[in-house]
């Protein structure tokens, strides 16, 4: 069984997480270079294979949400691709709780993927999108935002 971490990861929890969960397959909420660097070192220190990571994009602009601001998208992905123990897999977002701007949030993430893939020279099929909760995944399907993963329960 493999685990994905979805949720804010505090810097002081990185080393214990990597040490305690050998079957951690993916961290879906990398949102700054510091966390990427800590994950990279922790993975190297325990001698495990590379860790898959998604970076979190704050598509709603809410201050209560974690994630990279639009101006930082490309820089963070370039940084992650230079971390030898991390494997960049895609982008994730969580839209507004009232789902009022969910289609716009999903479109923003899709646009972000296009920009990021162009900047680092990969196909969009090599960059997964992880977005939505159980309350808004149907909107993702209706609006043809694929591939997607349901990132939580509500």
C-alpha positions as YAML, in Angstrom:
chain: A
units: angstrom
residues:
- id: 1
  name: UNK
  ca: [0.00, 0.00, 0.00]
- id: 2
  name: UNK
  ca: [1.28, 3.46, -0.89]
- id: 3
  name: UNK
  ca: [0.28, 6.76, 0.68]
- id: 4
  name: UNK
  ca: [-0.16, 10.28, -0.67]
- id: 5
  name: UNK
  ca: [0.11, 13.24, 1.68]
- id: 6
  name: UNK
  ca: [-2.47, 15.90, 0.95]
- id: 7
  name: UNK
  ca: [-2.41, 18.90, 3.26]
- id: 8
  name: UNK
  ca: [-0.05, 21.55, 4.49]
- id: 9
  name: UNK
  ca: [3.33, 20.09, 5.43]
- id: 10
  name: UNK
  ca: [5.20, 22.04, 8.09]
- id: 11
  name: UNK
  ca: [8.98, 22.14, 7.78]
- id: 12
  name: UNK
  ca: [9.51, 20.55, 11.20]
- id: 13
  name: UNK
  ca: [7.42, 17.54, 10.13]
- id: 14
  name: UNK
  ca: [9.31, 16.68, 6.94]
- id: 15
  name: UNK
  ca: [12.11, 14.56, 8.42]
- id: 16
  name: UNK
  ca: [9.82, 12.60, 10.78]
- id: 17
  name: UNK
  ca: [7.33, 11.99, 7.95]
- id: 18
  name: UNK
  ca: [9.92, 10.58, 5.57]
- id: 19
  name: UNK
  ca: [11.51, 8.46, 8.30]
- id: 20
  name: UNK
  ca: [8.21, 7.10, 9.64]
- id: 21
  name: UNK
  ca: [6.35, 6.41, 6.38]
- id: 22
  name: UNK
  ca: [8.57, 4.33, 4.07]
- id: 23
  name: UNK
  ca: [5.66, 3.72, 1.69]
- id: 24
  name: UNK
  ca: [4.93, 7.42, 1.18]
- id: 25
  name: UNK
  ca: [4.55, 7.63, -2.60]
- id: 26
  name: UNK
  ca: [3.69, 11.28, -3.09]
- id: 27
  name: UNK
  ca: [3.44, 14.65, -1.36]
- id: 28
  name: UNK
  ca: [0.76, 16.68, -3.11]
- id: 29
  name: UNK
  ca: [1.20, 19.95, -1.33]
- id: 30
  name: UNK
  ca: [4.70, 21.33, -1.89]
- id: 31
  name: UNK
  ca: [4.31, 25.08, -1.91]
- id: 32
  name: UNK
  ca: [7.78, 26.53, -1.49]
- id: 33
  name: UNK
  ca: [11.46, 25.87, -2.10]
- id: 34
  name: UNK
  ca: [12.18, 25.32, 1.60]
- id: 35
  name: UNK
  ca: [9.80, 22.34, 1.79]
- id: 36
  name: UNK
  ca: [11.17, 20.99, -1.50]
- id: 37
  name: UNK
  ca: [14.74, 21.21, -0.18]
- id: 38
  name: UNK
  ca: [13.82, 19.55, 3.11]
- id: 39
  name: UNK
  ca: [12.00, 16.72, 1.33]
- id: 40
  name: UNK
  ca: [14.90, 16.25, -1.06]
- id: 41
  name: UNK
  ca: [17.43, 15.95, 1.80]
- id: 42
  name: UNK
  ca: [15.19, 13.74, 3.94]
- id: 43
  name: UNK
  ca: [14.62, 11.30, 1.06]
- id: 44
  name: UNK
  ca: [18.35, 11.17, 0.40]
- id: 45
  name: UNK
  ca: [19.15, 10.64, 4.10]
- id: 46
  name: UNK
  ca: [16.91, 7.58, 4.40]
- id: 47
  name: UNK
  ca: [18.23, 6.16, 1.13]
- id: 48
  name: UNK
  ca: [14.88, 5.63, -0.53]
- id: 49
  name: UNK
  ca: [13.93, 6.06, -4.16]
- id: 50
  name: UNK
  ca: [12.74, 9.45, -5.35]
- id: 51
  name: UNK
  ca: [9.53, 10.91, -3.97]
- id: 52
  name: UNK
  ca: [6.77, 12.09, -6.28]
- id: 53
  name: UNK
  ca: [5.60, 15.63, -5.64]
- id: 54
  name: UNK
  ca: [2.86, 17.93, -6.83]
- id: 55
  name: UNK
  ca: [3.10, 21.60, -6.12]
- id: 56
  name: UNK
  ca: [0.09, 23.36, -4.72]
- id: 57
  name: UNK
  ca: [-1.26, 26.40, -6.53]
- id: 58
  name: UNK
  ca: [-3.52, 28.88, -4.75]
- id: 59
  name: UNK
  ca: [-5.99, 29.35, -7.60]
- id: 60
  name: UNK
  ca: [-8.70, 30.97, -5.47]
- id: 61
  name: UNK
  ca: [-6.49, 33.72, -4.05]
- id: 62
  name: UNK
  ca: [-7.88, 33.04, -0.59]
- id: 63
  name: UNK
  ca: [-5.50, 33.89, 2.24]
- id: 64
  name: UNK
  ca: [-6.75, 30.85, 4.14]
- id: 65
  name: UNK
  ca: [-5.36, 28.55, 1.43]
- id: 66
  name: UNK
  ca: [-1.79, 27.43, 1.01]
- id: 67
  name: UNK
  ca: [-0.11, 27.30, -2.35]
- id: 68
  name: UNK
  ca: [2.11, 29.09, -4.77]
- id: 69
  name: UNK
  ca: [0.99, 32.43, -6.12]
- id: 70
  name: UNK
  ca: [0.75, 32.66, -9.91]
- id: 71
  name: UNK
  ca: [3.99, 34.64, -10.29]
- id: 72
  name: UNK
  ca: [5.96, 31.80, -8.64]
- id: 73
  name: UNK
  ca: [4.67, 28.79, -10.63]
- id: 74
  name: UNK
  ca: [7.51, 28.31, -13.05]
- id: 75
  name: UNK
  ca: [10.31, 29.10, -10.59]
- id: 76
  name: UNK
  ca: [9.12, 26.47, -8.10]
- id: 77
  name: UNK
  ca: [8.76, 23.77, -10.75]
- id: 78
  name: UNK
  ca: [12.23, 24.52, -12.08]
- id: 79
  name: UNK
  ca: [13.55, 24.26, -8.53]
- id: 80
  name: UNK
  ca: [11.80, 20.93, -7.93]
- id: 81
  name: UNK
  ca: [13.13, 19.48, -11.19]
- id: 82
  name: UNK
  ca: [16.64, 20.27, -9.92]
- id: 83
  name: UNK
  ca: [16.10, 18.27, -6.71]
- id: 84
  name: UNK
  ca: [17.58, 14.83, -7.50]
- id: 85
  name: UNK
  ca: [15.41, 12.97, -4.98]
- id: 86
  name: UNK
  ca: [12.10, 14.51, -6.03]
- id: 87
  name: UNK
  ca: [10.04, 13.64, -9.08]
- id: 88
  name: UNK
  ca: [7.76, 16.44, -10.29]
- id: 89
  name: UNK
  ca: [4.39, 14.88, -11.16]
- id: 90
  name: UNK
  ca: [1.97, 17.76, -11.43]
- id: 91
  name: UNK
  ca: [-0.06, 20.55, -9.91]
- id: 92
  name: UNK
  ca: [-2.80, 20.52, -7.32]
- id: 93
  name: UNK
  ca: [-5.35, 22.99, -6.02]
- id: 94
  name: UNK
  ca: [-8.30, 23.18, -3.71]
- id: 95
  name: UNK
  ca: [-10.98, 25.62, -4.82]
- id: 96
  name: UNK
  ca: [-13.22, 27.82, -2.72]
- id: 97
  name: UNK
  ca: [-15.25, 26.06, -0.06]
- id: 98
  name: UNK
  ca: [-18.55, 27.39, -1.40]
- id: 99
  name: UNK
  ca: [-17.60, 26.16, -4.90]
- id: 100
  name: UNK
  ca: [-18.64, 29.56, -6.30]
- id: 101
  name: UNK
  ca: [-15.52, 29.91, -8.42]
- id: 102
  name: UNK
  ca: [-14.61, 26.27, -8.89]
- id: 103
  name: UNK
  ca: [-14.67, 26.29, -12.73]
- id: 104
  name: UNK
  ca: [-12.41, 29.36, -12.75]
- id: 105
  name: UNK
  ca: [-10.08, 27.74, -10.19]
- id: 106
  name: UNK
  ca: [-9.82, 24.59, -12.32]
- id: 107
  name: UNK
  ca: [-9.23, 26.63, -15.49]
- id: 108
  name: UNK
  ca: [-6.49, 28.59, -13.72]
- id: 109
  name: UNK
  ca: [-4.76, 25.34, -12.76]
- id: 110
  name: UNK
  ca: [-5.08, 24.02, -16.30]
- id: 111
  name: UNK
  ca: [-3.56, 27.26, -17.65]
- id: 112
  name: UNK
  ca: [-0.79, 27.00, -15.06]
- id: 113
  name: UNK
  ca: [0.00, 23.50, -16.32]
- id: 114
  name: UNK
  ca: [0.33, 24.83, -19.87]
- id: 115
  name: UNK
  ca: [2.76, 27.55, -18.76]
- id: 116
  name: UNK
  ca: [4.81, 25.26, -16.55]
- id: 117
  name: UNK
  ca: [5.10, 22.51, -19.16]
- id: 118
  name: UNK
  ca: [6.18, 24.99, -21.81]
- id: 119
  name: UNK
  ca: [8.77, 26.50, -19.45]
- id: 120
  name: UNK
  ca: [10.37, 23.17, -18.51]
- id: 121
  name: UNK
  ca: [9.93, 21.51, -21.89]
- id: 122
  name: UNK
  ca: [7.57, 18.64, -21.10]
- id: 123
  name: UNK
  ca: [4.28, 17.52, -22.58]
- id: 124
  name: UNK
  ca: [1.09, 18.38, -20.70]
- id: 125
  name: UNK
  ca: [0.40, 14.65, -20.53]
- id: 126
  name: UNK
  ca: [3.45, 14.39, -18.24]
- id: 127
  name: UNK
  ca: [1.95, 16.84, -15.74]
- id: 128
  name: UNK
  ca: [-1.05, 15.58, -13.80]
- id: 129
  name: UNK
  ca: [-3.69, 17.83, -12.28]
- id: 130
  name: UNK
  ca: [-5.05, 17.08, -8.83]
- id: 131
  name: UNK
  ca: [-8.04, 19.23, -8.01]
- id: 132
  name: UNK
  ca: [-11.37, 19.28, -6.38]
- id: 133
  name: UNK
  ca: [-13.10, 17.76, -3.44]
- id: 134
  name: UNK
  ca: [-15.96, 15.30, -3.46]
- id: 135
  name: UNK
  ca: [-18.33, 18.28, -3.60]
- id: 136
  name: UNK
  ca: [-16.98, 19.70, -6.85]
- id: 137
  name: UNK
  ca: [-15.43, 16.86, -8.83]
- id: 138
  name: UNK
  ca: [-18.54, 16.73, -11.04]
- id: 139
  name: UNK
  ca: [-17.77, 20.28, -12.16]
- id: 140
  name: UNK
  ca: [-14.29, 19.13, -13.14]
- id: 141
  name: UNK
  ca: [-15.80, 16.34, -15.24]
- id: 142
  name: UNK
  ca: [-18.41, 18.65, -16.79]
- id: 143
  name: UNK
  ca: [-15.75, 21.18, -17.75]
- id: 144
  name: UNK
  ca: [-13.39, 18.54, -19.18]
- id: 145
  name: UNK
  ca: [-10.57, 19.26, -16.75]
- id: 146
  name: UNK
  ca: [-8.61, 16.02, -17.09]
- id: 147
  name: UNK
  ca: [-6.67, 14.24, -15.77]
- id: 148
  name: UNK
  ca: [-7.83, 14.95, -12.26]
- id: 149
  name: UNK
  ca: [-7.91, 13.32, -8.89]
- id: 150
  name: UNK
  ca: [-10.34, 13.87, -6.07]
- id: 151
  name: UNK
  ca: [-8.12, 15.30, -3.35]
- id: 152
  name: UNK
  ca: [-10.33, 15.02, -0.32]
- id: 153
  name: UNK
  ca: [-13.68, 14.32, 1.20]
- id: 154
  name: UNK
  ca: [-16.11, 16.93, 2.35]
...
